Amino acid sequence: MSDAYSFDSPFVSPLSDYGFKVTFGNQHNTLFLRRALQALIGSPVPIAAVSFEQTTFESTTTDGRSGLYDLACTDAEGNHFLVEMQVSRYPEFLQRMKFYAFTKFNTLVRRGDFHFGNMPRIYCVGILVHSIFPALPGYHQHLN
């Protein structure tokens, strides 16, 4: 376990499941979530509002996978945000995030005369204790 997550602290860590949900998933006061998402995606445009989505999804086939997001929300412009917290090392984290993003993409595509140029953005935000990208350009990471 990382020293960023301590049982000796008198405070609830935002890295714990409860602390994360209280910090980021507060549906009554979304200011912190909106500002954090804006900073993490590097947007100069403030996120005016977010609405929370269902965090579970079922597989679309009998042999497919279902999943559970830590947090899923949509902003006022229709952009989708999938936020995942990972405290322990998980070598397949990037693959899991791609699976989540493609699953969300699949729910947004419609049959018929669909124009992919009108797709909303899907942001996958991973908050990790350990780095999985050792200094790769193109990935925003902040290490303490």
N, CA, C and O atoms as a GROMACS GRO file, in nm:
protein
  576
    1MET      N    1   0.086  -0.118   0.000
    1MET     CA    2   0.000   0.000   0.000
    1MET      C    3   0.089   0.123   0.000
    1MET      O    4   0.195   0.123   0.063
    2SER      N    5   0.048   0.224  -0.068
    2SER     CA    6   0.125   0.347  -0.080
    2SER      C    7   0.115   0.429   0.049
    2SER      O    8   0.017   0.419   0.122
    3ASP      N    9   0.219   0.509   0.075
    3ASP     CA   10   0.211   0.596   0.191
    3ASP      C   11   0.119   0.715   0.166
    3ASP      O   12   0.096   0.796   0.256
    4ALA      N   13   0.066   0.728   0.044
    4ALA     CA   14  -0.034   0.832   0.016
    4ALA      C   15  -0.170   0.793   0.074
    4ALA      O   16  -0.260   0.876   0.081
    5TYR      N   17  -0.182   0.669   0.115
    5TYR     CA   18  -0.307   0.617   0.169
    5TYR      C   19  -0.274   0.558   0.305
    5TYR      O   20  -0.224   0.445   0.313
    6SER      N   21  -0.300   0.631   0.411
    6SER     CA   22  -0.257   0.590   0.544
    6SER      C   23  -0.376   0.571   0.638
    6SER      O   24  -0.469   0.651   0.639
    7PHE      N   25  -0.370   0.464   0.715
    7PHE     CA   26  -0.474   0.440   0.815
    7PHE      C   27  -0.447   0.518   0.943
    7PHE      O   28  -0.533   0.524   1.031
    8ASP      N   29  -0.329   0.579   0.954
    8ASP     CA   30  -0.292   0.654   1.074
    8ASP      C   31  -0.342   0.799   1.072
    8ASP      O   32  -0.338   0.866   1.174
    9SER      N   33  -0.387   0.846   0.958
    9SER     CA   34  -0.429   0.985   0.944
    9SER      C   35  -0.566   1.007   1.007
    9SER      O   36  -0.652   0.920   0.999
   10PRO      N   37  -0.586   1.123   1.071
   10PRO     CA   38  -0.719   1.153   1.126
   10PRO      C   39  -0.818   1.196   1.017
   10PRO      O   40  -0.937   1.214   1.045
   11PHE      N   41  -0.770   1.214   0.894
   11PHE     CA   42  -0.854   1.259   0.783
   11PHE      C   43  -0.885   1.142   0.690
   11PHE      O   44  -0.807   1.047   0.680
   12VAL      N   45  -0.997   1.151   0.621
   12VAL     CA   46  -1.032   1.051   0.521
   12VAL      C   47  -0.956   1.084   0.394
   12VAL      O   48  -0.966   1.195   0.341
   13SER      N   49  -0.880   0.990   0.345
   13SER     CA   50  -0.800   1.011   0.225
   13SER      C   51  -0.889   1.016   0.101
   13SER      O   52  -0.980   0.934   0.088
   14PRO      N   53  -0.866   1.111   0.011
   14PRO     CA   54  -0.942   1.111  -0.114
   14PRO      C   55  -0.904   0.992  -0.203
   14PRO      O   56  -0.969   0.969  -0.305
   15LEU      N   57  -0.800   0.918  -0.164
   15LEU     CA   58  -0.762   0.798  -0.239
   15LEU      C   59  -0.841   0.676  -0.196
   15LEU      O   60  -0.838   0.573  -0.263
   16SER      N   61  -0.913   0.685  -0.084
   16SER     CA   62  -1.000   0.574  -0.044
   16SER      C   63  -1.127   0.581  -0.127
   16SER      O   64  -1.160   0.686  -0.182
   17ASP      N   65  -1.199   0.471  -0.135
   17ASP     CA   66  -1.322   0.468  -0.214
   17ASP      C   67  -1.421   0.572  -0.161
   17ASP      O   68  -1.480   0.647  -0.239
   18TYR      N   69  -1.438   0.575  -0.030
   18TYR     CA   70  -1.531   0.671   0.031
   18TYR      C   71  -1.484   0.815   0.008
   18TYR      O   72  -1.562   0.901  -0.033
   19GLY      N   73  -1.356   0.841   0.034
   19GLY     CA   74  -1.302   0.975   0.017
   19GLY      C   75  -1.311   1.024  -0.127
   19GLY      O   76  -1.340   1.141  -0.151
   20PHE      N   77  -1.286   0.934  -0.221
   20PHE     CA   78  -1.295   0.970  -0.363
   20PHE      C   79  -1.438   1.007  -0.400
   20PHE      O   80  -1.461   1.108  -0.467
   21LYS      N   81  -1.534   0.925  -0.357
   21LYS     CA   82  -1.674   0.951  -0.392
   21LYS      C   83  -1.725   1.080  -0.326
   21LYS      O   84  -1.803   1.153  -0.387
   22VAL      N   85  -1.682   1.108  -0.203
   22VAL     CA   86  -1.724   1.231  -0.136
   22VAL      C   87  -1.659   1.353  -0.203
   22VAL      O   88  -1.723   1.456  -0.220
   23THR      N   89  -1.532   1.341  -0.240
   23THR     CA   90  -1.459   1.453  -0.300
   23THR      C   91  -1.506   1.482  -0.442
   23THR      O   92  -1.537   1.596  -0.476
   24PHE      N   93  -1.511   1.378  -0.525
   24PHE     CA   94  -1.542   1.398  -0.666
   24PHE      C   95  -1.689   1.374  -0.701
   24PHE      O   96  -1.740   1.432  -0.797
   25GLY      N   97  -1.757   1.291  -0.626
   25GLY     CA   98  -1.892   1.252  -0.662
   25GLY      C   99  -2.003   1.321  -0.585
   25GLY      O  100  -2.114   1.268  -0.576
   26ASN      N  101  -1.975   1.438  -0.530
   26ASN     CA  102  -2.076   1.513  -0.454
   26ASN      C  103  -2.175   1.576  -0.553
   26ASN      O  104  -2.143   1.676  -0.617
   27GLN      N  105  -2.293   1.519  -0.564
   27GLN     CA  106  -2.391   1.566  -0.662
   27GLN      C  107  -2.456   1.697  -0.622
   27GLN      O  108  -2.517   1.763  -0.706
   28HIS      N  109  -2.445   1.736  -0.497
   28HIS     CA  110  -2.507   1.861  -0.450
   28HIS      C  111  -2.415   1.981  -0.467
   28HIS      O  112  -2.462   2.095  -0.475
   29ASN      N  113  -2.285   1.957  -0.473
   29ASN     CA  114  -2.189   2.064  -0.493
   29ASN      C  115  -2.080   2.013  -0.588
   29ASN      O  116  -1.988   1.943  -0.546
   30THR      N  117  -2.092   2.048  -0.714
   30THR     CA  118  -2.002   1.995  -0.817
   30THR      C  119  -1.886   2.089  -0.849
   30THR      O  120  -1.811   2.062  -0.944
   31LEU      N  121  -1.870   2.195  -0.774
   31LEU     CA  122  -1.765   2.293  -0.806
   31LEU      C  123  -1.627   2.229  -0.810
   31LEU      O  124  -1.553   2.251  -0.906
   32PHE      N  125  -1.591   2.150  -0.709
   32PHE     CA  126  -1.458   2.088  -0.708
   32PHE      C  127  -1.441   1.995  -0.827
   32PHE      O  128  -1.337   1.999  -0.894
   33LEU      N  129  -1.540   1.913  -0.855
   33LEU     CA  130  -1.533   1.821  -0.969
   33LEU      C  131  -1.516   1.898  -1.099
   33LEU      O  132  -1.431   1.863  -1.181
   34ARG      N  133  -1.596   2.002  -1.119
   34ARG     CA  134  -1.589   2.079  -1.244
   34ARG      C  135  -1.453   2.145  -1.261
   34ARG      O  136  -1.395   2.143  -1.370
   35ARG      N  137  -1.401   2.203  -1.155
   35ARG     CA  138  -1.270   2.270  -1.164
   35ARG      C  139  -1.158   2.168  -1.182
   35ARG      O  140  -1.063   2.192  -1.257
   36ALA      N  141  -1.168   2.054  -1.115
   36ALA     CA  142  -1.066   1.950  -1.129
   36ALA      C  143  -1.065   1.895  -1.271
   36ALA      O  144  -0.958   1.880  -1.331
   37LEU      N  145  -1.182   1.866  -1.326
   37LEU     CA  146  -1.189   1.815  -1.464
   37LEU      C  147  -1.136   1.918  -1.563
   37LEU      O  148  -1.063   1.884  -1.656
   38GLN      N  149  -1.172   2.043  -1.544
   38GLN     CA  150  -1.124   2.149  -1.633
   38GLN      C  151  -0.972   2.157  -1.629
   38GLN      O  152  -0.908   2.169  -1.734
   39ALA      N  153  -0.914   2.149  -1.510
   39ALA     CA  154  -0.768   2.154  -1.497
   39ALA      C  155  -0.703   2.030  -1.558
   39ALA      O  156  -0.600   2.040  -1.625
   40LEU      N  157  -0.761   1.913  -1.534
   40LEU     CA  158  -0.702   1.789  -1.583
   40LEU      C  159  -0.705   1.777  -1.735
   40LEU      O  160  -0.613   1.720  -1.793
   41ILE      N  161  -0.808   1.830  -1.799
   41ILE     CA  162  -0.813   1.823  -1.946
   41ILE      C  163  -0.750   1.946  -2.010
   41ILE      O  164  -0.740   1.953  -2.132
   42GLY      N  165  -0.708   2.042  -1.928
   42GLY     CA  166  -0.641   2.161  -1.979
   42GLY      C  167  -0.730   2.250  -2.062
   42GLY      O  168  -0.685   2.308  -2.160
   43SER      N  169  -0.855   2.263  -2.023
   43SER     CA  170  -0.950   2.345  -2.098
   43SER      C  171  -0.953   2.488  -2.045
   43SER      O  172  -0.963   2.509  -1.924
   44PRO      N  173  -0.945   2.587  -2.136
   44PRO     CA  174  -0.959   2.725  -2.091
   44PRO      C  175  -1.106   2.762  -2.066
   44PRO      O  176  -1.134   2.864  -2.004
   45VAL      N  177  -1.197   2.678  -2.112
   45VAL     CA  178  -1.341   2.705  -2.098
   45VAL      C  179  -1.391   2.639  -1.970
   45VAL      O  180  -1.376   2.518  -1.953
   46PRO      N  181  -1.450   2.716  -1.879
   46PRO     CA  182  -1.502   2.657  -1.755
   46PRO      C  183  -1.613   2.556  -1.784
   46PRO      O  184  -1.693   2.574  -1.876
   47ILE      N  185  -1.617   2.452  -1.706
   47ILE     CA  186  -1.726   2.354  -1.715
   47ILE      C  187  -1.839   2.409  -1.630
   47ILE      O  188  -1.828   2.417  -1.507
   48ALA      N  189  -1.947   2.448  -1.695
   48ALA     CA  190  -2.056   2.518  -1.628
   48ALA      C  191  -2.137   2.427  -1.537
   48ALA      O  192  -2.179   2.468  -1.429
   49ALA      N  193  -2.160   2.305  -1.581
   49ALA     CA  194  -2.244   2.213  -1.503
   49ALA      C  195  -2.210   2.070  -1.541
   49ALA      O  196  -2.163   2.044  -1.652
   50VAL      N  197  -2.233   1.980  -1.451
   50VAL     CA  198  -2.219   1.837  -1.481
   50VAL      C  199  -2.343   1.764  -1.431
   50VAL      O  200  -2.404   1.804  -1.332
   51SER      N  201  -2.377   1.659  -1.500
   51SER     CA  202  -2.483   1.570  -1.452
   51SER      C  203  -2.422   1.432  -1.439
   51SER      O  204  -2.342   1.391  -1.523
   52PHE      N  205  -2.459   1.363  -1.335
   52PHE     CA  206  -2.400   1.233  -1.307
   52PHE      C  207  -2.475   1.124  -1.382
   52PHE      O  208  -2.597   1.129  -1.397
   53GLU      N  209  -2.400   1.026  -1.430
   53GLU     CA  210  -2.456   0.916  -1.506
   53GLU      C  211  -2.447   0.788  -1.424
   53GLU      O  212  -2.380   0.783  -1.320
   54GLN      N  213  -2.515   0.686  -1.472
   54GLN     CA  214  -2.506   0.554  -1.410
   54GLN      C  215  -2.362   0.506  -1.422
   54GLN      O  216  -2.299   0.524  -1.527
   55THR      N  217  -2.309   0.446  -1.317
   55THR     CA  218  -2.168   0.406  -1.318
   55THR      C  219  -2.148   0.260  -1.354
   55THR      O  220  -2.034   0.214  -1.362
   56THR      N  221  -2.254   0.187  -1.377
   56THR     CA  222  -2.240   0.047  -1.418
   56THR      C  223  -2.290   0.031  -1.560
   56THR      O  224  -2.378   0.104  -1.605
   57PHE      N  225  -2.234  -0.066  -1.630
   57PHE     CA  226  -2.286  -0.099  -1.762
   57PHE      C  227  -2.280  -0.250  -1.780
   57PHE      O  228  -2.190  -0.317  -1.729
   58GLU      N  229  -2.376  -0.302  -1.852
   58GLU     CA  230  -2.386  -0.446  -1.878
   58GLU      C  231  -2.323  -0.478  -2.012
   58GLU      O  232  -2.316  -0.392  -2.101
   59SER      N  233  -2.279  -0.601  -2.028
   59SER     CA  234  -2.222  -0.643  -2.156
   59SER      C  235  -2.332  -0.646  -2.261
   59SER      O  236  -2.450  -0.665  -2.230
   60THR      N  237  -2.293  -0.626  -2.385
   60THR     CA  238  -2.390  -0.626  -2.494
   60THR      C  239  -2.404  -0.764  -2.558
   60THR      O  240  -2.494  -0.786  -2.639
   61THR      N  241  -2.316  -0.856  -2.522
   61THR     CA  242  -2.324  -0.994  -2.573
   61THR      C  243  -2.317  -1.090  -2.455
   61THR      O  244  -2.281  -1.051  -2.344
   62THR      N  245  -2.353  -1.216  -2.479
   62THR     CA  246  -2.354  -1.313  -2.369
   62THR      C  247  -2.214  -1.343  -2.317
   62THR      O  248  -2.198  -1.376  -2.200
   63ASP      N  249  -2.112  -1.332  -2.402
   63ASP     CA  250  -1.976  -1.360  -2.355
   63ASP      C  251  -1.895  -1.232  -2.335
   63ASP      O  252  -1.773  -1.237  -2.321
   64GLY      N  253  -1.962  -1.116  -2.334
   64GLY     CA  254  -1.894  -0.988  -2.316
   64GLY      C  255  -1.873  -0.955  -2.169
   64GLY      O  256  -1.912  -1.030  -2.080
   65ARG      N  257  -1.810  -0.841  -2.147
   65ARG     CA  258  -1.781  -0.795  -2.011
   65ARG      C  259  -1.872  -0.681  -1.973
   65ARG      O  260  -1.912  -0.599  -2.056
   66SER      N  261  -1.904  -0.676  -1.846
   66SER     CA  262  -1.973  -0.560  -1.790
   66SER      C  263  -1.866  -0.478  -1.718
   66SER      O  264  -1.750  -0.518  -1.714
   67GLY      N  265  -1.905  -0.367  -1.660
   67GLY     CA  266  -1.805  -0.284  -1.594
   67GLY      C  267  -1.866  -0.189  -1.494
   67GLY      O  268  -1.988  -0.175  -1.483
   68LEU      N  269  -1.778  -0.123  -1.421
   68LEU     CA  270  -1.818  -0.029  -1.317
   68LEU      C  271  -1.720   0.087  -1.316
   68LEU      O  272  -1.602   0.069  -1.284
   69TYR      N  273  -1.768   0.207  -1.351
   69TYR     CA  274  -1.685   0.326  -1.344
   69TYR      C  275  -1.685   0.376  -1.200
   69TYR      O  276  -1.782   0.355  -1.127
   70ASP      N  277  -1.576   0.441  -1.159
   70ASP     CA  278  -1.578   0.508  -1.029
   70ASP      C  279  -1.668   0.630  -1.036
   70ASP      O  280  -1.743   0.658  -0.941
   71LEU      N  281  -1.662   0.703  -1.146
   71LEU     CA  282  -1.744   0.823  -1.164
   71LEU      C  283  -1.767   0.844  -1.312
   71LEU      O  284  -1.674   0.835  -1.392
   72ALA      N  285  -1.890   0.872  -1.350
   72ALA     CA  286  -1.924   0.904  -1.488
   72ALA      C  287  -2.015   1.026  -1.487
   72ALA      O  288  -2.114   1.029  -1.414
   73CYS      N  289  -1.981   1.125  -1.568
   73CYS     CA  290  -2.065   1.245  -1.574
   73CYS      C  291  -2.055   1.308  -1.712
   73CYS      O  292  -1.965   1.277  -1.791
   74THR      N  293  -2.148   1.397  -1.739
   74THR     CA  294  -2.155   1.470  -1.865
   74THR      C  295  -2.163   1.618  -1.832
   74THR      O  296  -2.233   1.659  -1.740
   75ASP      N  297  -2.090   1.700  -1.909
   75ASP     CA  298  -2.098   1.844  -1.884
   75ASP      C  299  -2.207   1.908  -1.969
   75ASP      O  300  -2.274   1.839  -2.046
   76ALA      N  301  -2.225   2.037  -1.953
   76ALA     CA  302  -2.334   2.109  -2.021
   76ALA      C  303  -2.318   2.110  -2.172
   76ALA      O  304  -2.415   2.133  -2.244
   77GLU      N  305  -2.197   2.084  -2.222
   77GLU     CA  306  -2.173   2.082  -2.367
   77GLU      C  307  -2.185   1.942  -2.425
   77GLU      O  308  -2.165   1.923  -2.544
   78GLY      N  309  -2.218   1.843  -2.341
   78GLY     CA  310  -2.235   1.706  -2.389
   78GLY      C  311  -2.109   1.621  -2.385
   78GLY      O  312  -2.112   1.506  -2.428
   79ASN      N  313  -1.999   1.675  -2.334
   79ASN     CA  314  -1.876   1.596  -2.321
   79ASN      C  315  -1.893   1.496  -2.207
   79ASN      O  316  -1.954   1.526  -2.105
   80HIS      N  317  -1.839   1.377  -2.226
   80HIS     CA  318  -1.850   1.271  -2.126
   80HIS      C  319  -1.716   1.255  -2.054
   80HIS      O  320  -1.610   1.262  -2.116
   81PHE      N  321  -1.724   1.233  -1.924
   81PHE     CA  322  -1.605   1.214  -1.842
   81PHE      C  323  -1.618   1.082  -1.767
   81PHE      O  324  -1.718   1.058  -1.699
   82LEU      N  325  -1.518   0.998  -1.781
   82LEU     CA  326  -1.508   0.873  -1.705
   82LEU      C  327  -1.387   0.888  -1.615
   82LEU      O  328  -1.275   0.905  -1.664
   83VAL      N  329  -1.408   0.883  -1.485
   83VAL     CA  330  -1.300   0.905  -1.390
   83VAL      C  331  -1.277   0.777  -1.312
   83VAL      O  332  -1.371   0.718  -1.257
   84GLU      N  333  -1.152   0.734  -1.307
   84GLU     CA  334  -1.113   0.612  -1.236
   84GLU      C  335  -1.002   0.643  -1.138
   84GLU      O  336  -0.908   0.716  -1.170
   85MET      N  337  -1.012   0.588  -1.019
   85MET     CA  338  -0.909   0.598  -0.917
   85MET      C  339  -0.843   0.461  -0.906
   85MET      O  340  -0.912   0.360  -0.896
   86GLN      N  341  -0.709   0.458  -0.907
   86GLN     CA  342  -0.636   0.332  -0.893
   86GLN      C  343  -0.523   0.352  -0.794
   86GLN      O  344  -0.427   0.424  -0.822
   87VAL      N  345  -0.534   0.290  -0.677
   87VAL     CA  346  -0.432   0.305  -0.574
   87VAL      C  347  -0.323   0.199  -0.588
   87VAL      O  348  -0.205   0.231  -0.581
   88SER      N  349  -0.362   0.075  -0.609
   88SER     CA  350  -0.263  -0.032  -0.622
   88SER      C  351  -0.213  -0.041  -0.766
   88SER      O  352  -0.276   0.011  -0.858
   89ARG      N  353  -0.101  -0.107  -0.783
   89ARG     CA  354  -0.048  -0.126  -0.919
   89ARG      C  355  -0.142  -0.218  -0.996
   89ARG      O  356  -0.184  -0.322  -0.946
   90TYR      N  357  -0.172  -0.179  -1.117
   90TYR     CA  358  -0.261  -0.257  -1.202
   90TYR      C  359  -0.208  -0.245  -1.345
   90TYR      O  360  -0.240  -0.149  -1.415
   91PRO      N  361  -0.127  -0.343  -1.388
   91PRO     CA  362  -0.060  -0.332  -1.519
   91PRO      C  363  -0.156  -0.315  -1.637
   91PRO      O  364  -0.117  -0.258  -1.739
   92GLU      N  365  -0.278  -0.362  -1.625
   92GLU     CA  366  -0.374  -0.352  -1.736
   92GLU      C  367  -0.463  -0.228  -1.725
   92GLU      O  368  -0.568  -0.223  -1.789
   93PHE      N  369  -0.424  -0.130  -1.647
   93PHE     CA  370  -0.507  -0.012  -1.627
   93PHE      C  371  -0.539   0.059  -1.759
   93PHE      O  372  -0.654   0.096  -1.783
   94LEU      N  373  -0.439   0.078  -1.843
   94LEU     CA  374  -0.461   0.147  -1.970
   94LEU      C  375  -0.561   0.070  -2.057
   94LEU      O  376  -0.648   0.131  -2.119
   95GLN      N  377  -0.550  -0.062  -2.060
   95GLN     CA  378  -0.644  -0.143  -2.138
   95GLN      C  379  -0.786  -0.130  -2.082
   95GLN      O  380  -0.882  -0.123  -2.158
   96ARG      N  381  -0.797  -0.127  -1.951
   96ARG     CA  382  -0.929  -0.111  -1.889
   96ARG      C  383  -0.989   0.024  -1.925
   96ARG      O  384  -1.108   0.032  -1.956
   97MET      N  385  -0.909   0.130  -1.922
   97MET     CA  386  -0.960   0.263  -1.958
   97MET      C  387  -1.002   0.268  -2.105
   97MET      O  388  -1.102   0.332  -2.139
   98LYS      N  389  -0.927   0.202  -2.193
   98LYS     CA  390  -0.967   0.196  -2.334
   98LYS      C  391  -1.098   0.122  -2.348
   98LYS      O  392  -1.185   0.163  -2.425
   99PHE      N  393  -1.113   0.013  -2.276
   99PHE     CA  394  -1.239  -0.063  -2.278
   99PHE      C  395  -1.355   0.025  -2.234
   99PHE      O  396  -1.461   0.025  -2.297
  100TYR      N  397  -1.337   0.099  -2.126
  100TYR     CA  398  -1.442   0.189  -2.077
  100TYR      C  399  -1.476   0.296  -2.182
  100TYR      O  400  -1.593   0.324  -2.207
  101ALA      N  401  -1.373   0.355  -2.243
  101ALA     CA  402  -1.396   0.460  -2.343
  101ALA      C  403  -1.469   0.405  -2.465
  101ALA      O  404  -1.561   0.468  -2.516
  102PHE      N  405  -1.428   0.288  -2.512
  102PHE     CA  406  -1.493   0.229  -2.630
  102PHE      C  407  -1.635   0.186  -2.598
  102PHE      O  408  -1.723   0.192  -2.685
  103THR      N  409  -1.658   0.142  -2.476
  103THR     CA  410  -1.795   0.106  -2.437
  103THR      C  411  -1.883   0.230  -2.436
  103THR      O  412  -1.996   0.225  -2.485
  104LYS      N  413  -1.833   0.340  -2.382
  104LYS     CA  414  -1.909   0.466  -2.384
  104LYS      C  415  -1.932   0.512  -2.527
  104LYS      O  416  -2.043   0.554  -2.562
  105PHE      N  417  -1.829   0.503  -2.611
  105PHE     CA  418  -1.841   0.540  -2.752
  105PHE      C  419  -1.952   0.458  -2.819
  105PHE      O  420  -2.032   0.512  -2.895
  106ASN      N  421  -1.955   0.330  -2.790
  106ASN     CA  422  -2.055   0.240  -2.848
  106ASN      C  423  -2.197   0.281  -2.809
  106ASN      O  424  -2.290   0.261  -2.888
  107THR      N  425  -2.215   0.336  -2.690
  107THR     CA  426  -2.350   0.378  -2.648
  107THR      C  427  -2.392   0.509  -2.715
  107THR      O  428  -2.511   0.540  -2.718
  108LEU      N  429  -2.297   0.584  -2.769
  108LEU     CA  430  -2.329   0.714  -2.830
  108LEU      C  431  -2.356   0.704  -2.980
  108LEU      O  432  -2.420   0.792  -3.038
  109VAL      N  433  -2.307   0.598  -3.043
  109VAL     CA  434  -2.324   0.580  -3.188
  109VAL      C  435  -2.465   0.526  -3.214
  109VAL      O  436  -2.512   0.437  -3.144
  110ARG      N  437  -2.530   0.581  -3.314
  110ARG     CA  438  -2.667   0.541  -3.348
  110ARG      C  439  -2.671   0.476  -3.486
  110ARG      O  440  -2.586   0.503  -3.571
  111ARG      N  441  -2.770   0.393  -3.507
  111ARG     CA  442  -2.790   0.329  -3.638
  111ARG      C  443  -2.834   0.431  -3.741
  111ARG      O  444  -2.881   0.540  -3.708
  112GLY      N  445  -2.818   0.392  -3.866
  112GLY     CA  446  -2.869   0.476  -3.974
  112GLY      C  447  -2.768   0.580  -4.020
  112GLY      O  448  -2.647   0.558  -4.014
  113ASP      N  449  -2.819   0.692  -4.065
  113ASP     CA  450  -2.738   0.799  -4.121
  113ASP      C  451  -2.673   0.878  -4.007
  113ASP      O  452  -2.718   0.987  -3.973
  114PHE      N  453  -2.568   0.822  -3.950
  114PHE     CA  454  -2.502   0.882  -3.834
  114PHE      C  455  -2.374   0.950  -3.880
  114PHE      O  456  -2.297   0.892  -3.956
  115HIS      N  457  -2.351   1.070  -3.834
  115HIS     CA  458  -2.231   1.146  -3.870
  115HIS      C  459  -2.136   1.148  -3.751
  115HIS      O  460  -2.164   1.208  -3.648
  116PHE      N  461  -2.023   1.081  -3.768
  116PHE     CA  462  -1.927   1.069  -3.658
  116PHE      C  463  -1.861   1.202  -3.623
  116PHE      O  464  -1.802   1.215  -3.515
  117GLY      N  465  -1.870   1.300  -3.711
  117GLY     CA  466  -1.814   1.431  -3.682
  117GLY      C  467  -1.889   1.504  -3.572
  117GLY      O  468  -1.838   1.601  -3.515
  118ASN      N  469  -2.009   1.459  -3.541
  118ASN     CA  470  -2.090   1.523  -3.437
  118ASN      C  471  -2.078   1.455  -3.301
  118ASN      O  472  -2.156   1.483  -3.210
  119MET      N  473  -1.983   1.366  -3.288
  119MET     CA  474  -1.968   1.292  -3.163
  119MET      C  475  -1.919   1.384  -3.051
  119MET      O  476  -1.833   1.469  -3.073
  120PRO      N  477  -1.974   1.367  -2.932
  120PRO     CA  478  -1.920   1.443  -2.818
  120PRO      C  479  -1.784   1.386  -2.779
  120PRO      O  480  -1.750   1.273  -2.815
  121ARG      N  481  -1.708   1.463  -2.707
  121ARG     CA  482  -1.578   1.415  -2.660
  121ARG      C  483  -1.599   1.321  -2.542
  121ARG      O  484  -1.692   1.337  -2.463
  122ILE      N  485  -1.511   1.223  -2.533
  122ILE     CA  486  -1.509   1.131  -2.420
  122ILE      C  487  -1.372   1.146  -2.355
  122ILE      O  488  -1.269   1.117  -2.416
  123TYR      N  489  -1.371   1.190  -2.231
  123TYR     CA  490  -1.246   1.205  -2.156
  123TYR      C  491  -1.238   1.093  -2.054
  123TYR      O  492  -1.330   1.073  -1.974
  124CYS      N  493  -1.127   1.021  -2.055
  124CYS     CA  494  -1.099   0.922  -1.952
  124CYS      C  495  -0.991   0.980  -1.862
  124CYS      O  496  -0.880   1.006  -1.906
  125VAL      N  497  -1.026   0.998  -1.738
  125VAL     CA  498  -0.933   1.057  -1.641
  125VAL      C  499  -0.896   0.948  -1.541
  125VAL      O  500  -0.982   0.897  -1.469
  126GLY      N  501  -0.769   0.914  -1.538
  126GLY     CA  502  -0.720   0.815  -1.444
  126GLY      C  503  -0.640   0.883  -1.335
  126GLY      O  504  -0.543   0.953  -1.364
  127ILE      N  505  -0.680   0.863  -1.212
  127ILE     CA  506  -0.605   0.918  -1.098
  127ILE      C  507  -0.536   0.800  -1.034
  127ILE      O  508  -0.600   0.714  -0.973
  128LEU      N  509  -0.404   0.796  -1.047
  128LEU     CA  510  -0.326   0.682  -1.002
  128LEU      C  511  -0.222   0.724  -0.901
  128LEU      O  512  -0.172   0.837  -0.904
  129VAL      N  513  -0.191   0.635  -0.811
  129VAL     CA  514  -0.084   0.659  -0.716
  129VAL      C  515   0.051   0.631  -0.782
  129VAL      O  516   0.150   0.697  -0.751
  130HIS      N  517   0.055   0.533  -0.873
  130HIS     CA  518   0.179   0.493  -0.940
  130HIS      C  519   0.174   0.536  -1.087
  130HIS      O  520   0.068   0.535  -1.149
  131SER      N  521   0.289   0.573  -1.143
  131SER     CA  522   0.296   0.611  -1.283
  131SER      C  523   0.290   0.488  -1.372
  131SER      O  524   0.356   0.388  -1.346
  132ILE      N  525   0.210   0.496  -1.477
  132ILE     CA  526   0.209   0.388  -1.576
  132ILE      C  527   0.268   0.436  -1.708
  132ILE      O  528   0.288   0.357  -1.800
  133PHE      N  529   0.297   0.566  -1.719
  133PHE     CA  530   0.358   0.624  -1.838
  133PHE      C  531   0.491   0.687  -1.799
  133PHE      O  532   0.494   0.802  -1.757
  134PRO      N  533   0.599   0.616  -1.812
  134PRO     CA  534   0.727   0.676  -1.774
  134PRO      C  535   0.771   0.782  -1.875
  134PRO      O  536   0.845   0.753  -1.969
  135ALA      N  537   0.724   0.904  -1.855
  135ALA     CA  538   0.764   1.022  -1.934
  135ALA      C  539   0.732   1.010  -2.082
  135ALA      O  540   0.814   1.048  -2.166
  136LEU      N  541   0.616   0.958  -2.116
  136LEU     CA  542   0.574   0.954  -2.256
  136LEU      C  543   0.509   1.086  -2.293
  136LEU      O  544   0.420   1.133  -2.222
  137PRO      N  545   0.551   1.147  -2.404
  137PRO     CA  546   0.485   1.271  -2.446
  137PRO      C  547   0.341   1.241  -2.492
  137PRO      O  548   0.313   1.132  -2.542
  138GLY      N  549   0.253   1.335  -2.474
  138GLY     CA  550   0.115   1.317  -2.515
  138GLY      C  551   0.023   1.271  -2.404
  138GLY      O  552  -0.098   1.267  -2.422
  139TYR      N  553   0.079   1.238  -2.290
  139TYR     CA  554  -0.002   1.198  -2.175
  139TYR      C  555   0.024   1.296  -2.063
  139TYR      O  556   0.139   1.320  -2.024
  140HIS      N  557  -0.082   1.353  -2.011
  140HIS     CA  558  -0.067   1.446  -1.899
  140HIS      C  559  -0.049   1.364  -1.773
  140HIS      O  560  -0.133   1.280  -1.739
  141GLN      N  561   0.058   1.389  -1.704
  141GLN     CA  562   0.076   1.323  -1.576
  141GLN      C  563   0.144   1.419  -1.481
  141GLN      O  564   0.231   1.498  -1.519
  142HIS      N  565   0.102   1.410  -1.358
  142HIS     CA  566   0.162   1.492  -1.253
  142HIS      C  567   0.207   1.396  -1.144
  142HIS      O  568   0.127   1.325  -1.085
  143LEU      N  569   0.335   1.396  -1.119
  143LEU     CA  570   0.391   1.307  -1.018
  143LEU      C  571   0.443   1.390  -0.903
  143LEU      O  572   0.509   1.492  -0.923
  144ASN      N  573   0.414   1.346  -0.782
  144ASN     CA  574   0.468   1.414  -0.663
  144ASN      C  575   0.601   1.353  -0.626
  144ASN      O  576   0.663   1.395  -0.529
   0.00000   0.00000   0.00000
